[in-house]
Amino acid sequence: MSFKARIVPLGDAALLVQLGDEIDLAVNQSVHALAKLVNISPLEGIIETVPAYSTLLVHYDPVLLSFTQIKNHLRAKLSQINESKAIWRAAGTGSGFCCLALQAAGSGCHPYSWRKNLHSFYDGFYAGLSLYGQA
């Protein structure tokens, strides 16, 4: 099922990025990749990102940023992730697109070391690691 990302306001100082509506590891990886990209190259006024399974909550300062400004910033980050997914699919290398998105953002993550660095995408959430051959 294809799901177009939605960005919806939550009051006057937060917004929610919805990347899916079902349990899917690729969606979860996209959420965490987006959180990392936002944190790696923050826009002044972004206070905090809170990743969940298929959504990303972004708290921001409405004095410094408008909803439209932050929405455009997040759309740009989402397009970075989507470009990375296309490259990884074309290369036939599975779902390691998160690392490529982070490399494009300048974090220094090498695209072939994504399995070794998987923990950095989850920030303490280790569900599914056994799928990648780790106990």
Contact map, one row per residue, 1 for C-alpha under 8 A:
111000000000000000000000000000000000000000000000000000000000000000000000000000000000000000000000000000000000000000000000000000000000000
111100000000000000000000000000000000000000000000000000000000000000000000000000000000000000000000000000000000000000000000000000000000000
111110000000000000111000000000000000000000000000000000000000000000000000000000000000000000000000000000000000000000000000000000000000000
011111000000000000110000000000000000000000000000000000000000000000000000000000000000000000000000000000000000000000000000000000000000000
001111100000000011110000000000000000000000000000000000000000000000000000000000000000000000000000000000000000000000000000000000000000000
000111110000000111100000000000000000000000000000000000000000000000000000000000000000000000000000000000000000000000000000000000000000000
000011111000001111000000000000000000000000000000000000000000000000000010000000000000000000000000000000000000000000000000000000000000000
000001111100001110000000000000000000000000000000000000000000000000000000000000000000000000000000000000000000000000000000000000000000000
000000111111011100000000000000000000000000000000000000000000000000100000000000000000000000000000000000000000000000000000000000000000000
000000011111111100000000000000000000000000000000000000000000000000000000000000000000000000000000000000000000000000000000000000000000000
000000001111111000000000000000000000000000000000000000000000000000000000000000000000000000000000000000000000000000000000000000000000000
000000001111110000000000000000000000000000000000000000000000010000000000000000000000000000000000000000000000000000000000000000000000000
000000000111111000000000000000000000000000000000000000000011110000000000000000000000000000000000000000000000000000000000000000000000000
000000001111111100000000000000000000000000000000000000001111000000000000000000000000000000000000000000000000000000000000000000000000000
000000111110111110000000000000000000000000000000000000001110000000100000000000000000000000000000000000000000000000000000000000000000000
000001111100011111000000000000000000000000000000000000111100000000000000000000000000000000000000000000000000000000000000000000000000000
000011110000001111100000000000000000000000000000000000111100000000000000000000000000000000000000000000000000000000000000000000000000000
000011100000000111111000000000000000000000000000000001110000000000000000000000000000000000000000000000000000000000000000000000000000000
001111000000000011111000001001100000000000000000000001100000000000000000000000000000000000000000000000000000000000000000000000000000000
001110000000000001111100001000000000000000000000000001100000000000000000000000000000000000000000000000000000000000000000000000000000000
001000000000000001111110000000000000000000000000000001000000000000000000000000000000000000000000000000000000000000000000000000000000000
000000000000000000011111000000000000000000000000000001000000000000000000000000000000000000000000000000000000000000000000000000000000000
000000000000000000001111101000000000000000000000000011000000000000000000000000000000000000000000000000000000000000000000000000000000000
000000000000000000000111111100000000000000000000000000000000000000000000000000000000000000000000000000000000000000000000000000000000000
000000000000000000000011111110000000000000000000000000000000000000000000000000000000000000000000000000000000000000000000000000000000000
000000000000000000000001111111000000000000000000000000000000000000000000000000000000000000000010000000000000000000000000000000000000000
000000000000000000110011111111100000000000000000000011000000000000000000000000000000000000000000000000000000000000000000000000000000000
000000000000000000000001111111110000000000000000000111000000000000000000000000000000000000000000000000000000000000000000000000000000000
000000000000000000000000111111111000000000000000000000000000000000000000000000000000000000000000010000000000000000000000110000000000000
000000000000000000100000011111111100000000000000000000000000000000000000000000001000000000000000010000000000000000000000000000000000000
000000000000000000100000001111111110000000000000001111110000000000000000000000000000000000000000000000000000000000000000000000000000000
000000000000000000000000000111111111000000000000001000000000000000000000000000000000000000000000000000000000000000000000110000000000000
000000000000000000000000000011111111100000000000000000000000000000000000000000001000000000000000011011000000000000000000100000000000000
000000000000000000000000000001111111110000000000000000010000000000000000000011001000000000000000000000000000000000000000000000000000000
000000000000000000000000000000111111111000000000111000010000000000000000000000000000000000000000000000000000000000000000000000000000000
000000000000000000000000000000011111111100000000000000000000000000000000000000000000000000000000000001000000000000000000100000000000000
000000000000000000000000000000001111111111000000000000000000000000000000000010000000000000000000000011001000000000000000000000000000000
000000000000000000000000000000000111111111100000100000000000000000000000010010000000000000000000000000000000000000000000000000000000000
000000000000000000000000000000000011111111000000100000000000000000000000000000000000000000000000000000000000000000000000000000000000000
000000000000000000000000000000000001111111000000000000000000000000000000000000000000000000000000000000001010000000000000000000000000000
000000000000000000000000000000000000111111100000000000000000000000000000000000000000000000000000000000001000000000000000000000000000000
000000000000000000000000000000000000111111110100000000000000000000000000000000000000000000000000000000000000000000000000000000000000000
000000000000000000000000000000000000010011111100000000000000000000000100100000000000000000000000000000000000000000000000000000000000000
000000000000000000000000000000000000000001111100000000000000000110000000000000000000000000000000000000000000000000000000000000000000000
000000000000000000000000000000000000000000111110000000000001110110000000000000000000000000000000000000000000000000000000000000000000000
000000000000000000000000000000000000000001111111100000000111100000000000000000000000000000000000000000000000000000000000000000000000000
000000000000000000000000000000000000000000001111100000000111100000000000000000000000000000000000000000000000000000000000000000000000000
000000000000000000000000000000000000000000000111110000000111000000000000000000000000000000000000000000000000000000000000000000000000000
000000000000000000000000000000000010011000000111111000011110000000000000000000000000000000000000000000000000000000000000000000000000000
000000000000000000000000000000000010000000000001111100011100000000000000000000000000000000000000000000000000000000000000000000000000000
000000000000000000000000000000110010000000000000111111111000000000000000000000000000000000000000000000000000000000000000000000000000000
000000000000000000000000000100100000000000000000011111111000000000000000000000000000000000000000000000000000000000000000000000000000000
000000000000000000000010001100100000000000000000001111100000000000000000000000000000000000000000000000000000000000000000000000000000000
000000000000000001111110001100100000000000000000001111110000000000000000000000000000000000000000000000000000000000000000000000000000000
000000000000000111110000000000100000000000000000001111111000000000000000000000000000000000000000000000000000000000000000000000000000000
000000000000000111000000000000100110000000000000111101111100000000000000000000000000000000000000000000000000000000000000000000000000000
000000000000011110000000000000000000000000000000111100111110000000000000000000000000000000000000000000000000000000000000000000000000000
000000000000011110000000000000000000000000000111110000011111000000000000000000000000000000000000000000000000000000000000000000000000000
000000000000111000000000000000000000000000000111100000001111100000000000000000000000000000000000000000000000000000000000000000000000000
000000000000110000000000000000000000000000001111000000000111110010000000000000000000000000000000000000000000000000000000000000000000000
000000000000100000000000000000000000000000001110000000000011111110000000000000000000000000000000000000000000000000000000000000000000000
000000000001100000000000000000000000000000001000000000000001111111100000000000000000000000000000000000000000000000000000000000000000000
000000000000000000000000000000000000000000000000000000000000111111000000000000000000000000000000000000000000000000000000000000000000000
000000000000000000000000000000000000000000011000000000000000111111000000000000000000000000000000000000000000000000000000000000000000000
000000000000000000000000000000000000000000011000000000000001111111101100000000000000000000000000000000000000000000000000000000000000000
000000000000000000000000000000000000000000000000000000000000011111111100000000000000000000000000000000000000000000000000000000000000000
000000001000001000000000000000000000000000000000000000000000010011111110000000000000000000000000000000000000000000000000000000000000000
000000000000000000000000000000000000000000000000000000000000000001111111000000000000000000000000000000000000000000000000000000000000000
000000000000000000000000000000000000000000000000000000000000000011111111100000000000000000000000000000000000000000000000000000000000000
000000000000000000000000000000000000000000100000000000000000000011111111110000000000000000000000000000000000000000000000000000000000000
000000100000000000000000000000000000000000000000000000000000000000111111111000000000000000000000000000000000000000000000000000000000000
000000000000000000000000000000000000000000000000000000000000000000011111111100000000000000000000000000000000000000000000000000000000000
000000000000000000000000000000000000000000100000000000000000000000001111111110000000000000000000000000000000000000000000000000000000000
000000000000000000000000000000000000010000000000000000000000000000000111111111000000000000000000000000000000000000000000000000000000000
000000000000000000000000000000000000000000000000000000000000000000000011111111100000000000000000000000000000000000000000000000000000000
000000000000000000000000000000000000000000000000000000000000000000000001111111110000000000000000000000000000000000000000000000000000000
000000000000000000000000000000000100110000000000000000000000000000000000111111111000000000000000000000000000000000000000000000000000000
000000000000000000000000000000000100000000000000000000000000000000000000011111111100000000000000000000000000000000000000000000000000000
000000000000000000000000000000000000000000000000000000000000000000000000001111111110000000000000000000000000000000000000000000000000000
000000000000000000000000000000000000000000000000000000000000000000000000000111111111000000000000000010010000000000000000000000000000000
000000000000000000000000000001001100000000000000000000000000000000000000000011111111100000000000110010000000000000000000000000000000000
000000000000000000000000000000000000000000000000000000000000000000000000000001111111110000000000000000000000000000000000000000000000000
000000000000000000000000000000000000000000000000000000000000000000000000000000111111111000000000000000000000000000000000000000000000000
000000000000000000000000000000000000000000000000000000000000000000000000000000011111111100000000110110000000000000000000000000000000000
000000000000000000000000000000000000000000000000000000000000000000000000000000001111111110000010110000000000000000000000000000000000000
000000000000000000000000000000000000000000000000000000000000000000000000000000000111111111000000000000000000000000000000000000000000000
000000000000000000000000000000000000000000000000000000000000000000000000000000000011111111100000100000000000000000000000000000000000000
000000000000000000000000000000000000000000000000000000000000000000000000000000000001111111111111100000000000000000000000000000000000000
000000000000000000000000000000000000000000000000000000000000000000000000000000000000111111111110000000000000000000000000000000000000000
000000000000000000000000000000000000000000000000000000000000000000000000000000000000011111111000000000000000000000000000000000000000000
000000000000000000000000000000000000000000000000000000000000000000000000000000000000001111111000000000000000000000000000000000000000000
000000000000000000000000000000000000000000000000000000000000000000000000000000000000000111111100000000000000000000000000000000000000000
000000000000000000000000000000000000000000000000000000000000000000000000000000000000000111111111000000000000000000000000000000000000000
000000000000000000000000000000000000000000000000000000000000000000000000000000000000000110011111100000000000000000000000000000000000000
000000000000000000000000010000000000000000000000000000000000000000000000000000000000100110001111110000000000000000000000000000000000000
000000000000000000000000000000000000000000000000000000000000000000000000000000000000000100001111111100000000001001100000000000000000000
000000000000000000000000000000000000000000000000000000000000000000000000000000001001101100000111111110000000001000000000000000000000000
000000000000000000000000000011001000000000000000000000000000000000000000000000001001100000000011111111000000000001000000100000000000000
000000000000000000000000000000001000000000000000000000000000000000000000000000000000000000000001111111100000111011000000000000000000000
000000000000000000000000000000000000000000000000000000000000000000000000000000000001000000000001111111110000111000000000000000000000000
000000000000000000000000000000001000100000000000000000000000000000000000000000011001000000000000111111111000000000000000000000000000000
000000000000000000000000000000001001100000000000000000000000000000000000000000000000000000000000011111111111100000000000000000000000000
000000000000000000000000000000000000000000000000000000000000000000000000000000000000000000000000001111111111111000000000000000000000000
000000000000000000000000000000000000000000000000000000000000000000000000000000010000000000000000000111111110000000000000000000000000000
000000000000000000000000000000000000100110000000000000000000000000000000000000000000000000000000000011111110000000000000000000000000000
000000000000000000000000000000000000000000000000000000000000000000000000000000000000000000000000000001111111100000000000000000000000000
000000000000000000000000000000000000000100000000000000000000000000000000000000000000000000000000000001111111100000000000000000000000000
000000000000000000000000000000000000000000000000000000000000000000000000000000000000000000000000000001100111110000000000000000000000000
000000000000000000000000000000000000000000000000000000000000000000000000000000000000000000000000001101100111111011000000000000000000000
000000000000000000000000000000000000000000000000000000000000000000000000000000000000000000000000001100100001111111000000000000000000000
000000000000000000000000000000000000000000000000000000000000000000000000000000000000000000000001101100100000111111000000000000000000000
000000000000000000000000000000000000000000000000000000000000000000000000000000000000000000000000000000000000011111100000000000000000000
000000000000000000000000000000000000000000000000000000000000000000000000000000000000000000000000001000000000111111111000000000000000000
000000000000000000000000000000000000000000000000000000000000000000000000000000000000000000000001011000000000111111111100000000000000000
000000000000000000000000000000000000000000000000000000000000000000000000000000000000000000000001000000000000000111111100000000000001000
000000000000000000000000000000000000000000000000000000000000000000000000000000000000000000000000000000000000000011111110000000000000000
000000000000000000000000000000000000000000000000000000000000000000000000000000000000000000000000000000000000000011111111100000000000000
000000000000000000000000000000000000000000000000000000000000000000000000000000000000000000000000000000000000000001111111110000000000000
000000000000000000000000000000000000000000000000000000000000000000000000000000000000000000000000000000000000000000011111111111000000000
000000000000000000000000000000000000000000000000000000000000000000000000000000000000000000000000000000000000000000001111111000000000000
000000000000000000000000000010011001000000000000000000000000000000000000000000000000000000000000010000000000000000001111111000000000000
000000000000000000000000000010010000000000000000000000000000000000000000000000000000000000000000000000000000000000000111111111000000000
000000000000000000000000000000000000000000000000000000000000000000000000000000000000000000000000000000000000000000000011111110000000000
000000000000000000000000000000000000000000000000000000000000000000000000000000000000000000000000000000000000000000000010011111000000000
000000000000000000000000000000000000000000000000000000000000000000000000000000000000000000000000000000000000000000000010011111100000000
000000000000000000000000000000000000000000000000000000000000000000000000000000000000000000000000000000000000000000000010010111111000000
000000000000000000000000000000000000000000000000000000000000000000000000000000000000000000000000000000000000000000000000000011111000000
000000000000000000000000000000000000000000000000000000000000000000000000000000000000000000000000000000000000000000000000000001111111000
000000000000000000000000000000000000000000000000000000000000000000000000000000000000000000000000000000000000000000000000000001111111111
000000000000000000000000000000000000000000000000000000000000000000000000000000000000000000000000000000000000000000000000000000011111111
000000000000000000000000000000000000000000000000000000000000000000000000000000000000000000000000000000000000000000000000000000011111110
000000000000000000000000000000000000000000000000000000000000000000000000000000000000000000000000000000000000000000100000000000011111110
000000000000000000000000000000000000000000000000000000000000000000000000000000000000000000000000000000000000000000000000000000001111111
000000000000000000000000000000000000000000000000000000000000000000000000000000000000000000000000000000000000000000000000000000001111111
000000000000000000000000000000000000000000000000000000000000000000000000000000000000000000000000000000000000000000000000000000001100111
